[in-house]
Amino acid sequence: MVNIAFTGGGTGGHIYPAVAVAFDLIKFFNGKYRLIWIGSSSGMDRRIVEEAGIEFFGIPSGKLRRYFSFKNITDLFKVCAGFFASRKILKKQKIQLLFSKGGFVSVPPCAAASLLKITVFTHESDFSPGLATKINARFAMRTGGRIFTAYEDTSAFFPGAMRDRITVCGNPVRSVFRTADAARGKTFLGVNENARILLVLGGSQGAKEINELVRAAFSGLTGIYTVVHQTGPNQNWDIKESEKYKPFAYIKDEMPDVMAAAEIVAGRSGAGIWEWATCGKPMLLIPLTGSGTRGDQVENARYFEKKGAALVLCGDDANPEGFVKTVRMLAVDAGKREEMALSSSVIGKTESAEFIARAIGEKIYESQRD
C-alpha cells in the first residue's frame, strides 16, 4: 500500500488544484494507495477535501506575514504546534511522499516531512512564488523532491541552485472542466438556450470590490447579458434574482457547466483562472491590489493579458464605467472574443494534474526499487 499526503489550504485556489492531482493518482496506483490531507483545523479546508473523498487531518495553523504584527507572536506558537501535529500524523500514517499546494498551513507539514526524510513535492500556482512556497521549496530540495510552477518565468524568483529541480507544467485543473457542457449549464441556470451569459466570480469567498462593481454597473451589464454572479457565502448580498440576473452565494458541482455556458468570465486572477482557460473563455480580470496583497494577482492577470486571453481592469481602472465599457466592447466584437477564447484555450491545454500525478508515481516507484 502506498501512502501519500497532501497539504495546503486557506482558499479554493490552494485546494482544488491539489484535488485534481489526487484524482489523477488513481491511474497510477490502481486502488493500491491511500491518500490523506493535512490542512487547517479551521476554515474551508476540511469541507472541500472530505467532499472530494479524501481523509482529512486538521492541524493548528498560523499565518506567515512579511510585515510586523503582534499576531506573528501568537501565530508562531500555532506554527510550532502544527509542526508537531504534522510529524505525528506523517509517522503514524507511514507517509511516503508529501505534495504541497501552498498556503501558510503547508509549511509545518513540509518541515516535518523534511525532518522525517519524507520526499516533498511542491507546486506554485502564481506567477511569483509566495513565502510558503519559497520555504517549502527548500524542504523539497533537502528531500530529493521537485518544485512545479504554473508559469514559465517563475523559476527566476528562486535561487539558481534550485532551478534544476523546477518543472513548468501549468496549474492542475479538475477533469470536469474538460468535459463541461454549456447546455447543462443553461438548464441549471434556468435560462433560454440562446441567452448570452456574463459570469462574474470573486473567488470561493467572494470579493466585496467586485460585488460593488456589479451593483454600480448593474443596469449596464444586464442590458446586454444575463449576469450570473457568484457573490460569496458571507457577503450579505441583497440584489434579488431576475430573468437577467442570477446570484449565487457559491456554485459548486455545477460550476464547470455554468462556465462552459458563459460568453465571458470576469473576476479575480488567482489560481482559478486556469479553470477558465481550460474552458477556453475570454477573460475580464480585476486583480486584487493594495496593501493586503503582494501583487501576485496583478502579475497573473498581466500574463494572461500578454498572451491575448484577457483584458485587465486594475486599480483605478476597475470602476463601474470601465467595467461596463469593456463588457460592451467585447459583447459587440465577436472576432475579439474568438481571438481571446483561442488564446485562453491554448493556455488551458496543459495537463498539469496528470503530469504531477505521474511524477509522484514515478518517484514512489523509484524509491521502492531503491
C-alpha positions as CSV (number, residue, x, y, z in Angstrom):
1,M,0.0,0.0,0.0
2,V,1.3,3.4,-1.0
3,N,0.6,6.2,1.5
4,I,0.6,9.8,0.1
5,A,-0.2,13.0,1.9
6,F,-1.4,16.3,0.5
7,T,-1.2,19.7,2.3
8,G,-2.3,23.2,1.6
9,G,-5.3,25.3,2.1
10,G,-6.9,28.6,3.1
11,T,-8.5,29.2,-0.3
12,G,-10.0,27.1,-3.0
13,G,-7.1,28.1,-5.2
14,H,-4.8,26.1,-2.9
15,I,-7.2,23.2,-2.5
16,Y,-8.9,22.4,-5.8
17,P,-5.6,22.1,-7.9
18,A,-4.3,19.5,-5.4
19,V,-7.6,17.7,-5.5
20,A,-7.1,17.4,-9.3
21,V,-3.7,15.8,-8.8
22,A,-5.2,13.4,-6.2
23,F,-7.9,12.3,-8.7
24,D,-5.3,11.6,-11.3
25,L,-3.2,9.4,-9.0
26,I,-5.9,6.7,-9.4
27,K,-4.5,6.0,-12.8
28,F,-1.1,5.1,-11.4
29,F,-1.8,3.1,-8.3
30,N,-4.9,1.2,-9.4
31,G,-6.5,1.4,-6.0
32,K,-3.4,0.3,-4.1
33,Y,-2.8,3.6,-2.4
34,R,-4.1,5.7,0.5
35,L,-4.4,9.5,0.3
36,I,-4.7,11.8,3.3
37,W,-4.8,15.5,3.6
38,I,-3.2,17.7,6.3
39,G,-4.9,21.0,6.5
40,S,-6.1,23.8,8.8
41,S,-8.4,22.6,11.6
42,S,-10.5,25.7,10.9
43,G,-11.8,27.2,7.7
44,M,-13.0,25.7,4.4
45,D,-10.3,23.1,4.0
46,R,-12.0,20.1,5.7
47,R,-15.3,20.6,3.8
48,I,-13.8,20.7,0.3
49,V,-11.3,17.8,1.0
50,E,-13.8,15.5,2.6
51,E,-16.4,16.1,-0.1
52,A,-13.7,15.0,-2.6
53,G,-13.5,11.7,-0.7
54,I,-10.1,12.3,0.9
55,E,-9.4,11.6,4.5
56,F,-8.6,14.9,6.4
57,F,-6.4,15.6,9.3
58,G,-6.6,19.0,10.9
59,I,-3.6,20.8,12.4
60,P,-3.3,24.2,14.1
61,S,-2.1,26.9,11.6
62,G,-0.7,30.3,11.9
63,K,-0.2,32.8,9.1
64,L,3.2,33.7,7.7
65,R,3.5,37.5,7.5
66,R,6.2,39.6,5.8
67,Y,5.2,42.6,7.9
68,F,5.2,43.4,11.6
69,S,2.2,42.3,13.5
70,F,1.6,41.2,17.1
71,K,-0.3,38.3,15.6
72,N,3.1,37.0,14.4
73,I,3.9,36.2,18.0
74,T,0.8,34.2,18.8
75,D,0.8,32.6,15.3
76,L,4.4,31.4,15.9
77,F,3.0,29.1,18.6
78,K,0.4,27.8,16.2
79,V,3.0,27.1,13.6
80,C,5.1,25.1,16.2
81,A,2.0,23.2,17.3
82,G,1.2,22.5,13.6
83,F,4.7,21.1,13.1
84,F,4.5,18.6,16.0
85,A,1.0,17.6,14.9
86,S,2.1,17.1,11.4
87,R,5.1,15.0,12.4
88,K,2.9,12.7,14.5
89,I,0.4,12.3,11.6
90,L,3.2,11.6,9.0
91,K,4.8,9.0,11.2
92,K,1.6,7.3,12.2
93,Q,0.2,7.1,8.7
94,K,3.5,6.0,7.3
95,I,3.6,8.6,4.6
96,Q,6.0,8.1,1.7
97,L,5.6,11.4,-0.1
98,L,4.1,14.8,0.7
99,F,2.6,17.0,-2.0
100,S,2.2,20.7,-1.0
101,K,-0.1,23.1,-2.8
102,G,0.9,26.1,-0.7
103,G,-0.8,28.4,1.7
104,F,0.5,29.1,5.2
105,V,-0.9,25.8,6.6
106,S,1.5,23.8,4.3
107,V,4.8,24.9,5.9
108,P,4.6,22.8,9.2
109,P,3.8,19.6,7.3
110,C,6.6,20.2,4.8
111,A,9.1,20.9,7.6
112,A,8.0,17.8,9.5
113,A,8.4,15.7,6.3
114,S,11.9,17.0,5.8
115,L,12.9,16.1,9.3
116,L,11.4,12.6,8.8
117,K,13.2,12.3,5.4
118,I,9.9,12.1,3.5
119,T,10.1,13.3,-0.1
120,V,8.4,16.7,-0.6
121,F,6.9,17.9,-3.8
122,T,5.5,21.5,-4.0
123,H,3.6,23.5,-6.6
124,E,3.2,27.2,-7.1
125,S,0.1,28.5,-8.9
126,D,1.0,32.2,-9.1
127,F,3.4,34.0,-11.4
128,S,5.7,34.8,-8.4
129,P,6.0,32.4,-5.5
130,G,4.5,33.1,-2.1
131,L,6.5,32.9,1.1
132,A,5.2,29.5,1.9
133,T,6.3,28.1,-1.4
134,K,9.8,29.6,-1.1
135,I,10.1,27.9,2.3
136,N,8.7,24.6,1.1
137,A,11.0,24.6,-1.9
138,R,13.9,24.3,0.4
139,F,12.3,21.2,2.0
140,A,11.8,19.8,-1.5
141,M,15.5,20.3,-2.2
142,R,16.6,18.6,1.0
143,T,14.4,15.5,0.4
144,G,15.2,15.0,-3.3
145,G,11.8,16.3,-4.2
146,R,10.6,18.6,-7.0
147,I,9.2,22.1,-7.5
148,F,6.5,22.7,-10.0
149,T,5.4,26.0,-11.4
150,A,2.4,27.2,-13.5
151,Y,4.3,30.0,-15.3
152,E,7.4,29.9,-17.5
153,D,9.1,32.8,-15.8
154,T,8.5,31.8,-12.1
155,S,11.9,30.0,-11.9
156,A,13.6,33.4,-11.9
157,F,12.3,34.0,-8.4
158,F,14.1,31.0,-7.0
159,P,17.9,30.7,-6.2
160,G,19.9,29.3,-9.1
161,A,20.8,26.1,-7.2
162,M,17.0,25.2,-7.2
163,R,16.3,25.7,-10.8
164,D,17.4,22.2,-11.9
165,R,14.5,20.9,-9.7
166,I,11.9,23.2,-11.2
167,T,9.4,22.0,-13.8
168,V,6.9,24.2,-15.6
169,C,3.6,22.4,-16.0
170,G,0.7,24.9,-15.8
171,N,-1.8,24.7,-13.0
172,P,-3.7,21.5,-12.1
173,V,-7.4,21.6,-13.1
174,R,-10.0,19.1,-12.4
175,S,-11.0,17.0,-15.4
176,V,-14.7,18.0,-15.1
177,F,-13.7,21.3,-16.7
178,R,-12.6,19.5,-19.8
179,T,-16.0,17.7,-20.2
180,A,-18.2,20.7,-19.2
181,D,-21.4,21.1,-21.1
182,A,-22.9,24.6,-21.9
183,A,-26.4,23.2,-22.4
184,R,-26.4,21.6,-18.9
185,G,-25.2,24.9,-17.5
186,K,-28.1,26.8,-19.1
187,T,-30.5,24.2,-17.9
188,F,-29.2,24.6,-14.3
189,L,-29.5,28.4,-14.6
190,G,-33.0,28.2,-16.0
191,V,-32.2,30.4,-18.9
192,N,-33.0,30.2,-22.6
193,E,-30.6,28.3,-24.8
194,N,-29.9,31.5,-26.7
195,A,-29.1,33.5,-23.6
196,R,-25.8,35.4,-23.6
197,I,-24.1,34.9,-20.2
198,L,-21.6,37.0,-18.3
199,L,-20.2,35.0,-15.4
200,V,-18.8,37.1,-12.6
201,L,-16.7,35.5,-9.9
202,G,-14.9,36.9,-6.8
203,G,-13.2,33.7,-5.7
204,S,-14.5,31.0,-3.5
205,Q,-15.2,33.5,-0.7
206,G,-16.5,36.3,-3.0
207,A,-15.0,39.8,-3.3
208,K,-16.6,42.9,-1.9
209,E,-15.0,45.1,-4.6
210,I,-16.3,43.0,-7.4
211,N,-19.8,42.8,-5.8
212,E,-19.9,46.5,-5.5
213,L,-18.8,46.9,-9.2
214,V,-21.7,44.7,-10.2
215,R,-24.1,46.8,-8.1
216,A,-22.9,50.0,-9.6
217,A,-22.8,48.7,-13.2
218,F,-25.9,46.6,-12.8
219,S,-28.2,48.2,-15.5
220,G,-25.4,48.4,-18.0
221,L,-24.4,44.8,-17.6
222,T,-27.9,43.3,-17.6
223,G,-28.9,45.4,-20.6
224,I,-26.5,43.1,-22.6
225,Y,-26.1,39.9,-20.8
226,T,-27.8,37.5,-18.3
227,V,-25.4,38.1,-15.4
228,V,-24.5,35.0,-13.4
229,H,-22.9,36.3,-10.2
230,Q,-21.1,34.2,-7.5
231,T,-21.3,36.7,-4.6
232,G,-19.5,34.7,-1.9
233,P,-21.2,32.9,1.1
234,N,-20.6,35.7,3.6
235,Q,-21.3,38.9,1.7
236,N,-24.9,39.6,2.7
237,W,-25.8,40.2,-0.9
238,D,-29.2,41.9,-1.4
239,I,-30.0,42.1,-5.1
240,K,-32.7,39.6,-5.9
241,E,-32.8,37.1,-8.8
242,S,-34.5,38.1,-12.0
243,E,-34.7,37.0,-15.6
244,K,-31.4,38.8,-16.4
245,Y,-29.6,38.3,-13.1
246,K,-28.8,35.1,-11.3
247,P,-26.9,35.5,-8.0
248,F,-25.4,32.5,-6.1
249,A,-23.6,32.6,-2.8
250,Y,-21.5,29.7,-4.2
251,I,-21.7,27.5,-7.3
252,K,-20.3,24.1,-6.5
253,D,-20.7,21.0,-8.7
254,E,-22.4,22.9,-11.5
255,M,-19.6,25.4,-11.9
256,P,-17.9,23.7,-14.9
257,D,-21.1,23.6,-16.9
258,V,-22.0,27.2,-15.9
259,M,-18.6,28.3,-17.1
260,A,-19.0,26.4,-20.3
261,A,-22.2,28.3,-20.9
262,A,-20.6,31.7,-20.3
263,E,-19.6,34.0,-23.2
264,I,-17.2,36.0,-20.9
265,V,-15.9,35.3,-17.4
266,A,-15.0,38.3,-15.2
267,G,-13.4,38.3,-11.8
268,R,-10.2,38.0,-9.7
269,S,-7.0,36.5,-11.1
270,G,-6.0,33.8,-8.6
271,A,-5.4,30.2,-9.5
272,G,-9.0,29.7,-10.6
273,I,-8.3,31.5,-13.9
274,W,-6.7,28.3,-15.1
275,E,-10.1,26.7,-14.9
276,W,-11.4,29.5,-17.1
277,A,-8.6,28.8,-19.6
278,T,-9.4,25.1,-19.6
279,C,-12.9,26.1,-20.8
280,G,-11.4,28.4,-23.4
281,K,-13.1,31.6,-22.0
282,P,-12.3,35.2,-22.8
283,M,-11.5,36.9,-19.5
284,L,-12.0,40.3,-17.9
285,L,-9.7,40.3,-15.0
286,I,-10.0,42.6,-11.9
287,P,-6.9,41.6,-9.8
288,L,-6.7,42.2,-6.1
289,T,-4.5,45.2,-5.4
290,G,-3.4,47.2,-2.4
291,S,-1.7,46.6,0.9
292,G,-3.4,43.3,1.6
293,T,-1.7,41.6,-1.3
294,R,1.9,41.0,-2.6
295,G,0.8,41.8,-6.2
296,D,0.5,38.2,-7.4
297,Q,-2.9,38.6,-8.9
298,V,-1.7,41.6,-10.9
299,E,1.2,39.5,-12.2
300,N,-1.1,36.6,-13.1
301,A,-3.5,39.0,-14.9
302,R,-0.8,40.7,-16.9
303,Y,0.5,37.3,-18.1
304,F,-2.9,36.3,-19.4
305,E,-3.3,39.7,-20.9
306,K,0.1,39.4,-22.7
307,K,-1.0,36.0,-24.0
308,G,-4.1,37.6,-25.5
309,A,-6.6,35.7,-23.3
310,A,-7.7,38.6,-21.0
311,L,-8.4,42.2,-20.7
312,V,-7.4,43.7,-17.3
313,L,-9.0,46.4,-15.2
314,C,-6.5,47.2,-12.4
315,G,-6.5,49.7,-9.6
316,D,-8.4,52.9,-10.5
317,D,-9.4,51.5,-13.9
318,A,-11.6,49.0,-12.0
319,N,-14.6,51.3,-11.9
320,P,-18.2,50.8,-13.0
321,E,-17.8,52.9,-16.2
322,G,-14.7,51.0,-17.3
323,F,-16.4,47.7,-16.4
324,V,-19.5,48.3,-18.5
325,K,-17.4,49.8,-21.4
326,T,-15.2,46.8,-21.6
327,V,-18.0,44.3,-21.4
328,R,-19.9,46.2,-24.1
329,M,-16.8,46.3,-26.3
330,L,-16.4,42.5,-26.1
331,A,-20.2,42.0,-26.5
332,V,-20.2,43.6,-29.9
333,D,-16.9,42.3,-31.1
334,A,-17.3,38.6,-31.8
335,G,-13.9,38.5,-33.6
336,K,-12.1,39.8,-30.5
337,R,-13.9,37.3,-28.3
338,E,-12.9,34.4,-30.6
339,E,-9.3,35.5,-30.6
340,M,-9.3,35.7,-26.8
341,A,-11.0,32.3,-26.5
342,L,-8.4,30.7,-28.7
343,S,-5.6,32.2,-26.7
344,S,-7.2,31.1,-23.5
345,S,-7.7,27.5,-24.7
346,V,-4.0,27.3,-25.7
347,I,-3.0,28.1,-22.1
348,G,-5.6,25.7,-20.7
349,K,-4.4,22.7,-22.7
350,T,-1.7,21.8,-20.2
351,E,-2.4,18.6,-18.4
352,S,-0.7,19.6,-15.2
353,A,-2.6,17.4,-12.8
354,E,-1.8,14.2,-14.8
355,F,1.9,15.4,-15.2
356,I,2.3,15.9,-11.4
357,A,0.5,12.7,-10.6
358,R,2.8,10.8,-13.0
359,A,5.9,12.4,-11.4
360,I,4.6,11.4,-7.9
361,G,4.1,7.8,-9.1
362,E,7.5,7.6,-10.7
363,K,9.2,9.0,-7.6
364,I,7.5,6.4,-5.4
365,Y,8.3,3.5,-7.7
366,E,11.9,4.7,-7.8
367,S,12.1,4.8,-4.0
368,Q,10.6,1.3,-3.8
369,R,13.3,0.0,-6.2
370,D,16.0,1.5,-4.1
